[in-house]
Amino acid sequence: MIYLFEFFKGASLALMLFGALFLFFKFNSFFYLCMGITPGLLLALIFTLILENHELKNKLKQN
């Protein structure tokens, strides 16, 4: 399960990069650059928080 979340975190970072580059080169505006980064950044944040929560739960179970 943890590997699936790691994969999704990496995929969301790729989405952030490619979405930002696509929108920036298509419309040639920094506003669209930020609009392309936003969904990938939010997904990366969510999966990072899920992974950290999972690690903290495992630490509490060990103690």
N, CA, C, O and CB atoms as a CASP TS submission, in Angstrom:
PFRMAT TS
TARGET T0000
AUTHOR 0000-0000-0000
METHOD Language model
MODEL 1
PARENT N/A
ATOM      1  N   MET     1       0.825  -1.193   0.000  1.00  0.00           N
ATOM      2  CA  MET     1       0.000   0.000   0.000  1.00  0.00           C
ATOM      3  C   MET     1       0.872   1.260   0.000  1.00  0.00           C
ATOM      4  O   MET     1       0.570   2.247  -0.671  1.00  0.00           O
ATOM      5  CB  MET     1      -0.940  -0.004   1.212  1.00  0.00           C
ATOM      6  N   ILE     2       1.951   1.197   0.765  1.00  0.00           N
ATOM      7  CA  ILE     2       2.824   2.361   0.857  1.00  0.00           C
ATOM      8  C   ILE     2       3.480   2.665  -0.483  1.00  0.00           C
ATOM      9  O   ILE     2       3.703   3.827  -0.822  1.00  0.00           O
ATOM     10  CB  ILE     2       3.889   2.140   1.925  1.00  0.00           C
ATOM     11  N   TYR     3       3.786   1.619  -1.241  1.00  0.00           N
ATOM     12  CA  TYR     3       4.411   1.816  -2.547  1.00  0.00           C
ATOM     13  C   TYR     3       3.439   2.448  -3.534  1.00  0.00           C
ATOM     14  O   TYR     3       3.846   3.210  -4.412  1.00  0.00           O
ATOM     15  CB  TYR     3       4.923   0.488  -3.097  1.00  0.00           C
ATOM     16  N   LEU     4       2.174   2.138  -3.394  1.00  0.00           N
ATOM     17  CA  LEU     4       1.151   2.746  -4.248  1.00  0.00           C
ATOM     18  C   LEU     4       1.068   4.253  -4.001  1.00  0.00           C
ATOM     19  O   LEU     4       0.974   5.040  -4.944  1.00  0.00           O
ATOM     20  CB  LEU     4      -0.222   2.089  -3.998  1.00  0.00           C
ATOM     21  N   PHE     5       1.102   4.646  -2.730  1.00  0.00           N
ATOM     22  CA  PHE     5       1.077   6.071  -2.411  1.00  0.00           C
ATOM     23  C   PHE     5       2.343   6.780  -2.881  1.00  0.00           C
ATOM     24  O   PHE     5       2.287   7.925  -3.328  1.00  0.00           O
ATOM     25  CB  PHE     5       0.901   6.269  -0.913  1.00  0.00           C
ATOM     26  N   GLU     6       3.481   6.103  -2.783  1.00  0.00           N
ATOM     27  CA  GLU     6       4.728   6.680  -3.299  1.00  0.00           C
ATOM     28  C   GLU     6       4.648   6.869  -4.815  1.00  0.00           C
ATOM     29  O   GLU     6       5.114   7.876  -5.348  1.00  0.00           O
ATOM     30  CB  GLU     6       5.932   5.779  -2.936  1.00  0.00           C
ATOM     31  N   PHE     7       4.060   5.901  -5.497  1.00  0.00           N
ATOM     32  CA  PHE     7       3.891   6.020  -6.940  1.00  0.00           C
ATOM     33  C   PHE     7       2.989   7.200  -7.279  1.00  0.00           C
ATOM     34  O   PHE     7       3.299   7.985  -8.174  1.00  0.00           O
ATOM     35  CB  PHE     7       3.314   4.725  -7.524  1.00  0.00           C
ATOM     36  N   PHE     8       1.874   7.326  -6.565  1.00  0.00           N
ATOM     37  CA  PHE     8       0.948   8.433  -6.829  1.00  0.00           C
ATOM     38  C   PHE     8       1.584   9.784  -6.520  1.00  0.00           C
ATOM     39  O   PHE     8       1.298  10.777  -7.188  1.00  0.00           O
ATOM     40  CB  PHE     8      -0.327   8.262  -6.007  1.00  0.00           C
ATOM     41  N   LYS     9       2.444   9.819  -5.507  1.00  0.00           N
ATOM     42  CA  LYS     9       3.146  11.069  -5.200  1.00  0.00           C
ATOM     43  C   LYS     9       4.078  11.451  -6.351  1.00  0.00           C
ATOM     44  O   LYS     9       4.145  12.617  -6.740  1.00  0.00           O
ATOM     45  CB  LYS     9       3.948  10.936  -3.880  1.00  0.00           C
ATOM     46  N   GLY    10       4.784  10.479  -6.886  1.00  0.00           N
ATOM     47  CA  GLY    10       5.653  10.745  -8.034  1.00  0.00           C
ATOM     48  C   GLY    10       4.862  11.119  -9.275  1.00  0.00           C
ATOM     49  O   GLY    10       5.270  11.994 -10.039  1.00  0.00           O
ATOM     50  N   ALA    11       3.730  10.457  -9.476  1.00  0.00           N
ATOM     51  CA  ALA    11       2.891  10.781 -10.636  1.00  0.00           C
ATOM     52  C   ALA    11       2.312  12.184 -10.516  1.00  0.00           C
ATOM     53  O   ALA    11       2.176  12.879 -11.523  1.00  0.00           O
ATOM     54  CB  ALA    11       1.756   9.757 -10.783  1.00  0.00           C
ATOM     55  N   SER    12       1.974  12.608  -9.321  1.00  0.00           N
ATOM     56  CA  SER    12       1.434  13.952  -9.157  1.00  0.00           C
ATOM     57  C   SER    12       2.519  15.008  -9.374  1.00  0.00           C
ATOM     58  O   SER    12       2.230  16.104  -9.856  1.00  0.00           O
ATOM     59  CB  SER    12       0.812  14.109  -7.765  1.00  0.00           C
ATOM     60  N   LEU    13       3.763  14.683  -9.020  1.00  0.00           N
ATOM     61  CA  LEU    13       4.861  15.613  -9.311  1.00  0.00           C
ATOM     62  C   LEU    13       5.088  15.720 -10.820  1.00  0.00           C
ATOM     63  O   LEU    13       5.368  16.804 -11.333  1.00  0.00           O
ATOM     64  CB  LEU    13       6.161  15.157  -8.607  1.00  0.00           C
ATOM     65  N   ALA    14       4.968  14.596 -11.529  1.00  0.00           N
ATOM     66  CA  ALA    14       5.084  14.631 -12.988  1.00  0.00           C
ATOM     67  C   ALA    14       3.928  15.416 -13.600  1.00  0.00           C
ATOM     68  O   ALA    14       4.119  16.170 -14.554  1.00  0.00           O
ATOM     69  CB  ALA    14       5.122  13.203 -13.563  1.00  0.00           C
ATOM     70  N   LEU    15       2.733  15.237 -13.052  1.00  0.00           N
ATOM     71  CA  LEU    15       1.578  16.004 -13.525  1.00  0.00           C
ATOM     72  C   LEU    15       1.799  17.499 -13.323  1.00  0.00           C
ATOM     73  O   LEU    15       1.446  18.314 -14.176  1.00  0.00           O
ATOM     74  CB  LEU    15       0.301  15.557 -12.797  1.00  0.00           C
ATOM     75  N   MET    16       2.383  17.840 -12.194  1.00  0.00           N
ATOM     76  CA  MET    16       2.668  19.243 -11.907  1.00  0.00           C
ATOM     77  C   MET    16       3.642  19.810 -12.938  1.00  0.00           C
ATOM     78  O   MET    16       3.429  20.908 -13.451  1.00  0.00           O
ATOM     79  CB  MET    16       3.241  19.400 -10.484  1.00  0.00           C
ATOM     80  N   LEU    17       4.695  19.081 -13.240  1.00  0.00           N
ATOM     81  CA  LEU    17       5.701  19.551 -14.184  1.00  0.00           C
ATOM     82  C   LEU    17       5.143  19.659 -15.601  1.00  0.00           C
ATOM     83  O   LEU    17       5.264  20.701 -16.246  1.00  0.00           O
ATOM     84  CB  LEU    17       6.903  18.622 -14.170  1.00  0.00           C
ATOM     85  N   PHE    18       4.535  18.581 -16.078  1.00  0.00           N
ATOM     86  CA  PHE    18       4.063  18.587 -17.455  1.00  0.00           C
ATOM     87  C   PHE    18       2.860  19.502 -17.661  1.00  0.00           C
ATOM     88  O   PHE    18       2.723  20.115 -18.720  1.00  0.00           O
ATOM     89  CB  PHE    18       3.710  17.187 -17.878  1.00  0.00           C
ATOM     90  N   GLY    19       1.990  19.600 -16.659  1.00  0.00           N
ATOM     91  CA  GLY    19       0.868  20.529 -16.758  1.00  0.00           C
ATOM     92  C   GLY    19       1.332  21.972 -16.819  1.00  0.00           C
ATOM     93  O   GLY    19       0.804  22.775 -17.588  1.00  0.00           O
ATOM     94  N   ALA    20       2.320  22.292 -16.007  1.00  0.00           N
ATOM     95  CA  ALA    20       2.840  23.660 -16.003  1.00  0.00           C
ATOM     96  C   ALA    20       3.532  23.986 -17.315  1.00  0.00           C
ATOM     97  O   ALA    20       3.329  25.062 -17.877  1.00  0.00           O
ATOM     98  CB  ALA    20       3.808  23.860 -14.840  1.00  0.00           C
ATOM     99  N   LEU    21       4.346  23.063 -17.803  1.00  0.00           N
ATOM    100  CA  LEU    21       5.052  23.325 -19.059  1.00  0.00           C
ATOM    101  C   LEU    21       4.096  23.417 -20.245  1.00  0.00           C
ATOM    102  O   LEU    21       4.254  24.276 -21.112  1.00  0.00           O
ATOM    103  CB  LEU    21       6.083  22.237 -19.314  1.00  0.00           C
ATOM    104  N   PHE    22       3.103  22.526 -20.279  1.00  0.00           N
ATOM    105  CA  PHE    22       2.148  22.543 -21.386  1.00  0.00           C
ATOM    106  C   PHE    22       1.372  23.847 -21.419  1.00  0.00           C
ATOM    107  O   PHE    22       1.261  24.487 -22.464  1.00  0.00           O
ATOM    108  CB  PHE    22       1.185  21.365 -21.280  1.00  0.00           C
ATOM    109  N   LEU    23       0.833  24.240 -20.264  1.00  0.00           N
ATOM    110  CA  LEU    23       0.040  25.466 -20.249  1.00  0.00           C
ATOM    111  C   LEU    23       0.900  26.699 -20.471  1.00  0.00           C
ATOM    112  O   LEU    23       0.446  27.666 -21.082  1.00  0.00           O
ATOM    113  CB  LEU    23      -0.705  25.590 -18.935  1.00  0.00           C
ATOM    114  N   PHE    24       2.151  26.681 -19.977  1.00  0.00           N
ATOM    115  CA  PHE    24       3.009  27.843 -20.171  1.00  0.00           C
ATOM    116  C   PHE    24       3.357  28.021 -21.643  1.00  0.00           C
ATOM    117  O   PHE    24       3.304  29.136 -22.163  1.00  0.00           O
ATOM    118  CB  PHE    24       4.285  27.711 -19.339  1.00  0.00           C
ATOM    119  N   PHE    25       3.710  26.942 -22.312  1.00  0.00           N
ATOM    120  CA  PHE    25       4.104  27.072 -23.719  1.00  0.00           C
ATOM    121  C   PHE    25       2.913  27.261 -24.642  1.00  0.00           C
ATOM    122  O   PHE    25       3.054  27.829 -25.725  1.00  0.00           O
ATOM    123  CB  PHE    25       4.886  25.855 -24.151  1.00  0.00           C
ATOM    124  N   LYS    26       1.729  26.786 -24.224  1.00  0.00           N
ATOM    125  CA  LYS    26       0.553  26.968 -25.070  1.00  0.00           C
ATOM    126  C   LYS    26       0.062  28.414 -25.022  1.00  0.00           C
ATOM    127  O   LYS    26      -0.230  29.006 -26.061  1.00  0.00           O
ATOM    128  CB  LYS    26      -0.568  26.014 -24.639  1.00  0.00           C
ATOM    129  N   PHE    27      -0.030  28.977 -23.830  1.00  0.00           N
ATOM    130  CA  PHE    27      -0.584  30.325 -23.685  1.00  0.00           C
ATOM    131  C   PHE    27       0.475  31.389 -23.444  1.00  0.00           C
ATOM    132  O   PHE    27       0.172  32.580 -23.511  1.00  0.00           O
ATOM    133  CB  PHE    27      -1.572  30.348 -22.557  1.00  0.00           C
ATOM    134  N   ASN    28       1.724  30.983 -23.163  1.00  0.00           N
ATOM    135  CA  ASN    28       2.843  31.900 -22.970  1.00  0.00           C
ATOM    136  C   ASN    28       2.556  32.936 -21.883  1.00  0.00           C
ATOM    137  O   ASN    28       2.791  34.130 -22.067  1.00  0.00           O
ATOM    138  CB  ASN    28       3.169  32.602 -24.278  1.00  0.00           C
ATOM    139  N   SER    29       2.050  32.463 -20.761  1.00  0.00           N
ATOM    140  CA  SER    29       1.702  33.348 -19.664  1.00  0.00           C
ATOM    141  C   SER    29       2.065  32.676 -18.337  1.00  0.00           C
ATOM    142  O   SER    29       1.910  31.464 -18.188  1.00  0.00           O
ATOM    143  CB  SER    29       0.193  33.714 -19.707  1.00  0.00           C
ATOM    144  N   PHE    30       2.540  33.456 -17.394  1.00  0.00           N
ATOM    145  CA  PHE    30       2.895  32.897 -16.092  1.00  0.00           C
ATOM    146  C   PHE    30       1.659  32.546 -15.276  1.00  0.00           C
ATOM    147  O   PHE    30       1.742  31.711 -14.376  1.00  0.00           O
ATOM    148  CB  PHE    30       3.766  33.876 -15.318  1.00  0.00           C
ATOM    149  N   PHE    31       0.521  33.157 -15.562  1.00  0.00           N
ATOM    150  CA  PHE    31      -0.719  32.785 -14.889  1.00  0.00           C
ATOM    151  C   PHE    31      -1.062  31.331 -15.186  1.00  0.00           C
ATOM    152  O   PHE    31      -1.438  30.587 -14.280  1.00  0.00           O
ATOM    153  CB  PHE    31      -1.873  33.708 -15.324  1.00  0.00           C
ATOM    154  N   TYR    32      -0.936  30.922 -16.440  1.00  0.00           N
ATOM    155  CA  TYR    32      -1.233  29.545 -16.805  1.00  0.00           C
ATOM    156  C   TYR    32      -0.158  28.597 -16.299  1.00  0.00           C
ATOM    157  O   TYR    32      -0.428  27.417 -16.073  1.00  0.00           O
ATOM    158  CB  TYR    32      -1.375  29.416 -18.313  1.00  0.00           C
ATOM    159  N   LEU    33       1.054  29.100 -16.118  1.00  0.00           N
ATOM    160  CA  LEU    33       2.095  28.295 -15.493  1.00  0.00           C
ATOM    161  C   LEU    33       1.681  27.930 -14.070  1.00  0.00           C
ATOM    162  O   LEU    33       1.813  26.779 -13.654  1.00  0.00           O
ATOM    163  CB  LEU    33       3.445  29.048 -15.491  1.00  0.00           C
ATOM    164  N   CYS    34       1.187  28.904 -13.338  1.00  0.00           N
ATOM    165  CA  CYS    34       0.706  28.650 -11.969  1.00  0.00           C
ATOM    166  C   CYS    34      -0.534  27.769 -11.966  1.00  0.00           C
ATOM    167  O   CYS    34      -0.687  26.927 -11.080  1.00  0.00           O
ATOM    168  CB  CYS    34       0.401  29.971 -11.256  1.00  0.00           C
ATOM    169  N   MET    35      -1.411  27.944 -12.927  1.00  0.00           N
ATOM    170  CA  MET    35      -2.615  27.116 -13.018  1.00  0.00           C
ATOM    171  C   MET    35      -2.255  25.667 -13.337  1.00  0.00           C
ATOM    172  O   MET    35      -2.961  24.758 -12.902  1.00  0.00           O
ATOM    173  CB  MET    35      -3.570  27.671 -14.088  1.00  0.00           C
ATOM    174  N   GLY    36      -1.190  25.429 -14.074  1.00  0.00           N
ATOM    175  CA  GLY    36      -0.751  24.075 -14.367  1.00  0.00           C
ATOM    176  C   GLY    36      -0.087  23.408 -13.188  1.00  0.00           C
ATOM    177  O   GLY    36      -0.174  22.190 -13.034  1.00  0.00           O
ATOM    178  N   ILE    37       0.574  24.185 -12.355  1.00  0.00           N
ATOM    179  CA  ILE    37       1.263  23.636 -11.188  1.00  0.00           C
ATOM    180  C   ILE    37       0.287  23.264 -10.079  1.00  0.00           C
ATOM    181  O   ILE    37       0.529  22.305  -9.346  1.00  0.00           O
ATOM    182  CB  ILE    37       2.283  24.635 -10.665  1.00  0.00           C
ATOM    183  N   THR    38      -0.793  23.993  -9.943  1.00  0.00           N
ATOM    184  CA  THR    38      -1.691  23.855  -8.792  1.00  0.00           C
ATOM    185  C   THR    38      -2.254  22.446  -8.584  1.00  0.00           C
ATOM    186  O   THR    38      -2.132  21.931  -7.472  1.00  0.00           O
ATOM    187  CB  THR    38      -2.825  24.806  -8.942  1.00  0.00           C
ATOM    188  N   PRO    39      -2.868  21.784  -9.586  1.00  0.00           N
ATOM    189  CA  PRO    39      -3.425  20.446  -9.294  1.00  0.00           C
ATOM    190  C   PRO    39      -2.366  19.424  -8.883  1.00  0.00           C
ATOM    191  O   PRO    39      -2.589  18.639  -7.962  1.00  0.00           O
ATOM    192  CB  PRO    39      -4.167  19.925 -10.508  1.00  0.00           C
ATOM    193  N   GLY    40      -1.231  19.429  -9.550  1.00  0.00           N
ATOM    194  CA  GLY    40      -0.164  18.497  -9.191  1.00  0.00           C
ATOM    195  C   GLY    40       0.400  18.785  -7.816  1.00  0.00           C
ATOM    196  O   GLY    40       0.735  17.863  -7.072  1.00  0.00           O
ATOM    197  N   LEU    41       0.507  20.060  -7.475  1.00  0.00           N
ATOM    198  CA  LEU    41       1.026  20.441  -6.164  1.00  0.00           C
ATOM    199  C   LEU    41       0.077  19.995  -5.059  1.00  0.00           C
ATOM    200  O   LEU    41       0.522  19.494  -4.026  1.00  0.00           O
ATOM    201  CB  LEU    41       1.246  21.958  -6.094  1.00  0.00           C
ATOM    202  N   LEU    42      -1.216  20.171  -5.266  1.00  0.00           N
ATOM    203  CA  LEU    42      -2.191  19.730  -4.266  1.00  0.00           C
ATOM    204  C   LEU    42      -2.174  18.211  -4.103  1.00  0.00           C
ATOM    205  O   LEU    42      -2.238  17.706  -2.982  1.00  0.00           O
ATOM    206  CB  LEU    42      -3.597  20.198  -4.653  1.00  0.00           C
ATOM    207  N   LEU    43      -2.090  17.489  -5.204  1.00  0.00           N
ATOM    208  CA  LEU    43      -2.040  16.031  -5.117  1.00  0.00           C
ATOM    209  C   LEU    43      -0.760  15.563  -4.427  1.00  0.00           C
ATOM    210  O   LEU    43      -0.794  14.631  -3.623  1.00  0.00           O
ATOM    211  CB  LEU    43      -2.142  15.412  -6.513  1.00  0.00           C
ATOM    212  N   ALA    44       0.358  16.198  -4.735  1.00  0.00           N
ATOM    213  CA  ALA    44       1.617  15.834  -4.082  1.00  0.00           C
ATOM    214  C   ALA    44       1.537  16.092  -2.584  1.00  0.00           C
ATOM    215  O   ALA    44       2.028  15.291  -1.790  1.00  0.00           O
ATOM    216  CB  ALA    44       2.793  16.617  -4.694  1.00  0.00           C
ATOM    217  N   LEU    45       0.926  17.196  -2.194  1.00  0.00           N
ATOM    218  CA  LEU    45       0.763  17.505  -0.773  1.00  0.00           C
ATOM    219  C   LEU    45      -0.111  16.465  -0.084  1.00  0.00           C
ATOM    220  O   LEU    45       0.207  16.012   1.016  1.00  0.00           O
ATOM    221  CB  LEU    45       0.156  18.901  -0.594  1.00  0.00           C
ATOM    222  N   ILE    46      -1.200  16.089  -0.725  1.00  0.00           N
ATOM    223  CA  ILE    46      -2.108  15.096  -0.131  1.00  0.00           C
ATOM    224  C   ILE    46      -1.400  13.758   0.062  1.00  0.00           C
ATOM    225  O   ILE    46      -1.501  13.154   1.130  1.00  0.00           O
ATOM    226  CB  ILE    46      -3.357  14.908  -1.016  1.00  0.00           C
ATOM    227  N   PHE    47      -0.683  13.289  -0.964  1.00  0.00           N
ATOM    228  CA  PHE    47      -0.017  11.994  -0.840  1.00  0.00           C
ATOM    229  C   PHE    47       1.160  12.051   0.129  1.00  0.00           C
ATOM    230  O   PHE    47       1.464  11.053   0.782  1.00  0.00           O
ATOM    231  CB  PHE    47       0.459  11.517  -2.203  1.00  0.00           C
ATOM    232  N   THR    48       1.818  13.183   0.233  1.00  0.00           N
ATOM    233  CA  THR    48       2.887  13.326   1.220  1.00  0.00           C
ATOM    234  C   THR    48       2.311  13.255   2.633  1.00  0.00           C
ATOM    235  O   THR    48       2.889  12.619   3.514  1.00  0.00           O
ATOM    236  CB  THR    48       3.646  14.656   1.013  1.00  0.00           C
ATOM    237  N   LEU    49       1.180  13.907   2.840  1.00  0.00           N
ATOM    238  CA  LEU    49       0.555  13.852   4.159  1.00  0.00           C
ATOM    239  C   LEU    49       0.065  12.450   4.500  1.00  0.00           C
ATOM    240  O   LEU    49       0.170  12.021   5.650  1.00  0.00           O
ATOM    241  CB  LEU    49      -0.602  14.831   4.229  1.00  0.00           C
ATOM    242  N   ILE    50      -0.468  11.732   3.515  1.00  0.00           N
ATOM    243  CA  ILE    50      -0.903  10.358   3.750  1.00  0.00           C
ATOM    244  C   ILE    50       0.283   9.482   4.135  1.00  0.00           C
ATOM    245  O   ILE    50       0.190   8.673   5.057  1.00  0.00           O
ATOM    246  CB  ILE    50      -1.604   9.791   2.503  1.00  0.00           C
ATOM    247  N   LEU    51       1.399   9.645   3.426  1.00  0.00           N
ATOM    248  CA  LEU    51       2.587   8.844   3.737  1.00  0.00           C
ATOM    249  C   LEU    51       3.146   9.158   5.125  1.00  0.00           C
ATOM    250  O   LEU    51       3.525   8.250   5.865  1.00  0.00           O
ATOM    251  CB  LEU    51       3.665   9.079   2.686  1.00  0.00           C
ATOM    252  N   GLU    52       3.197  10.426   5.470  1.00  0.00           N
ATOM    253  CA  GLU    52       3.699  10.801   6.794  1.00  0.00           C
ATOM    254  C   GLU    52       2.771  10.279   7.886  1.00  0.00           C
ATOM    255  O   GLU    52       3.235   9.831   8.934  1.00  0.00           O
ATOM    256  CB  GLU    52       3.846  12.331   6.905  1.00  0.00           C
ATOM    257  N   ASN    53       1.474  10.335   7.648  1.00  0.00           N
ATOM    258  CA  ASN    53       0.512   9.821   8.621  1.00  0.00           C
ATOM    259  C   ASN    53       0.697   8.317   8.808  1.00  0.00           C
ATOM    260  O   ASN    53       0.638   7.815   9.930  1.00  0.00           O
ATOM    261  CB  ASN    53      -0.930  10.131   8.173  1.00  0.00           C
ATOM    262  N   HIS    54       0.918   7.614   7.726  1.00  0.00           N
ATOM    263  CA  HIS    54       1.135   6.171   7.800  1.00  0.00           C
ATOM    264  C   HIS    54       2.399   5.847   8.599  1.00  0.00           C
ATOM    265  O   HIS    54       2.395   4.933   9.424  1.00  0.00           O
ATOM    266  CB  HIS    54       1.233   5.572   6.387  1.00  0.00           C
ATOM    267  N   GLU    55       3.468   6.587   8.359  1.00  0.00           N
ATOM    268  CA  GLU    55       4.719   6.359   9.088  1.00  0.00           C
ATOM    269  C   GLU    55       4.563   6.659  10.583  1.00  0.00           C
ATOM    270  O   GLU    55       5.104   5.936  11.420  1.00  0.00           O
ATOM    271  CB  GLU    55       5.840   7.222   8.496  1.00  0.00           C
ATOM    272  N   LEU    56       3.829   7.719  10.916  1.00  0.00           N
ATOM    273  CA  LEU    56       3.629   8.044  12.324  1.00  0.00           C
ATOM    274  C   LEU    56       2.774   6.983  13.010  1.00  0.00           C
ATOM    275  O   LEU    56       3.021   6.657  14.171  1.00  0.00           O
ATOM    276  CB  LEU    56       2.977   9.423  12.468  1.00  0.00           C
ATOM    277  N   LYS    57       1.778   6.439  12.320  1.00  0.00           N
ATOM    278  CA  LYS    57       0.968   5.371  12.909  1.00  0.00           C
ATOM    279  C   LYS    57       1.807   4.131  13.168  1.00  0.00           C
ATOM    280  O   LYS    57       1.629   3.460  14.185  1.00  0.00           O
ATOM    281  CB  LYS    57      -0.211   5.025  11.995  1.00  0.00           C
ATOM    282  N   ASN    58       2.724   3.820  12.250  1.00  0.00           N
ATOM    283  CA  ASN    58       3.605   2.665  12.459  1.00  0.00           C
ATOM    284  C   ASN    58       4.535   2.877  13.649  1.00  0.00           C
ATOM    285  O   ASN    58       4.814   1.934  14.388  1.00  0.00           O
ATOM    286  CB  ASN    58       4.429   2.391  11.199  1.00  0.00           C
ATOM    287  N   LYS    59       5.017   4.098  13.843  1.00  0.00           N
ATOM    288  CA  LYS    59       5.883   4.384  14.990  1.00  0.00           C
ATOM    289  C   LYS    59       5.117   4.235  16.299  1.00  0.00           C
ATOM    290  O   LYS    59       5.658   3.734  17.285  1.00  0.00           O
ATOM    291  CB  LYS    59       6.471   5.800  14.881  1.00  0.00           C
ATOM    292  N   LEU    60       3.852   4.673  16.309  1.00  0.00           N
ATOM    293  CA  LEU    60       3.056   4.547  17.529  1.00  0.00           C
ATOM    294  C   LEU    60       2.736   3.099  17.839  1.00  0.00           C
ATOM    295  O   LEU    60       2.663   2.727  19.010  1.00  0.00           O
ATOM    296  CB  LEU    60       1.770   5.343  17.407  1.00  0.00           C
ATOM    297  N   LYS    61       2.543   2.275  16.826  1.00  0.00           N
ATOM    298  CA  LYS    61       2.268   0.853  17.052  1.00  0.00           C
ATOM    299  C   LYS    61       3.490   0.145  17.623  1.00  0.00           C
ATOM    300  O   LYS    61       3.349  -0.783  18.419  1.00  0.00           O
ATOM    301  CB  LYS    61       1.831   0.176  15.746  1.00  0.00           C
ATOM    302  N   GLN    62       4.684   0.569  17.229  1.00  0.00           N
ATOM    303  CA  GLN    62       5.900  -0.073  17.719  1.00  0.00           C
ATOM    304  C   GLN    62       6.155   0.244  19.195  1.00  0.00           C
ATOM    305  O   GLN    62       6.738  -0.568  19.913  1.00  0.00           O
ATOM    306  CB  GLN    62       7.097   0.365  16.879  1.00  0.00           C
ATOM    307  N   ASN    63       5.725   1.405  19.639  1.00  0.00           N
ATOM    308  CA  ASN    63       5.969   1.799  21.043  1.00  0.00           C
ATOM    309  C   ASN    63       4.913   1.220  21.886  1.00  0.00           C
ATOM    310  O   ASN    63       4.914   1.420  23.100  1.00  0.00           O
ATOM    311  CB  ASN    63       6.011   3.320  21.225  1.00  0.00           C
TER
END
